[in-house]
Amino acid sequence: MKPLNILVFIALMAASQGQALAAPEQGGDGRPRPERPKGSNATDQAGKQDDSRQRDAEPRPPKLSPEERKALRQQIHEVGHDLYPAKR
């Protein structure tokens, strides 16, 4: 049961990181920053190569069994009810 809780935590963290990365970049004054052209300097390209190597080197976590997926869905459903109670 504990590994399942860890997987839920990781999934929630990944979702929150995805939302943070999807938000437009803003400067200190609240205005969006102008975008830089992609691959405009060598450090961007070197960083991309390092990221791809790191992803390739990391092993993927094992897939969940059908029972584990069902339990995970149930836990997410229960947490959703705790966070957003039914309107009456």
RAWO-V966634 format. One record per run of one state. SS is the DSSP state (A for helix, B for strand, O for the rest). FROM is the first residue (numbers start at 1). LEN is the number of residues. Records with the same first field share a line. If there is no record, write none. Layout:
BEGIN
SS=FROM-LEN + FROM-LEN
END
This chain:
BEGIN
O=1-1 + 23-3 + 27-5 + 33-9 + 58-8 + 84-5
A=2-21 + 42-16 + 66-18
B=26-1 + 32-1
END
